[in-house]
Amino acid sequence: MKKKIYLIIIFFNLFLFIGGSISFAADPQIINKLNSAFENIEGWLLKLATPAAAVAVGTGVFMKKFSFGDEEKIRTGKKIIKGSLFSYAFILAIDLILSAIRSLIS
């Protein structure tokens, strides 16, 4: 009787360790669609960030250039240039971090 119980326990454990590690499950289809949608959105945001930063820097430069000595306009132009460059660098850093995380996961 004890021998049968031990055999059942051994076969059950073997099934759990060997058969349990094989999984035929995959990500649900909605998860795949959401992942691809977020990747598309991320791509579009990166494509839009470069021209937006260029326009903001250009606006700041023109504001400084055509301030005609007005200190407030010069300070505003500098703030626009610094803010837009910082924002663009932040967007690129986030993209770099997300790419690193993606490469570590897969």
Secondary structure in CASP SS format (residue, H / E / C, confidence):
PFRMAT SS
TARGET T0000
AUTHOR 0000-0000-0000
METHOD secondary structure of the structure
MODEL  1
M C 1.00
K H 1.00
K H 1.00
K H 1.00
I H 1.00
Y H 1.00
L H 1.00
I H 1.00
I H 1.00
I H 1.00
F H 1.00
F H 1.00
N H 1.00
L H 1.00
F H 1.00
L H 1.00
F H 1.00
I H 1.00
G H 1.00
G C 1.00
S C 1.00
I C 1.00
S C 1.00
F C 1.00
A C 1.00
A C 1.00
D C 1.00
P C 1.00
Q H 1.00
I H 1.00
I H 1.00
N H 1.00
K H 1.00
L H 1.00
N H 1.00
S H 1.00
A H 1.00
F H 1.00
E H 1.00
N H 1.00
I H 1.00
E H 1.00
G H 1.00
W H 1.00
L H 1.00
L H 1.00
K H 1.00
L H 1.00
A H 1.00
T H 1.00
P H 1.00
A H 1.00
A H 1.00
A H 1.00
V H 1.00
A H 1.00
V H 1.00
G H 1.00
T H 1.00
G H 1.00
V H 1.00
F H 1.00
M H 1.00
K H 1.00
K H 1.00
F C 1.00
S C 1.00
F C 1.00
G C 1.00
D C 1.00
E H 1.00
E H 1.00
K H 1.00
I H 1.00
R H 1.00
T H 1.00
G H 1.00
K H 1.00
K H 1.00
I H 1.00
I H 1.00
K H 1.00
G H 1.00
S H 1.00
L H 1.00
F H 1.00
S H 1.00
Y H 1.00
A H 1.00
F H 1.00
I H 1.00
L H 1.00
A H 1.00
I H 1.00
D H 1.00
L H 1.00
I H 1.00
L H 1.00
S H 1.00
A H 1.00
I H 1.00
R H 1.00
S H 1.00
L H 1.00
I H 1.00
S C 1.00
END
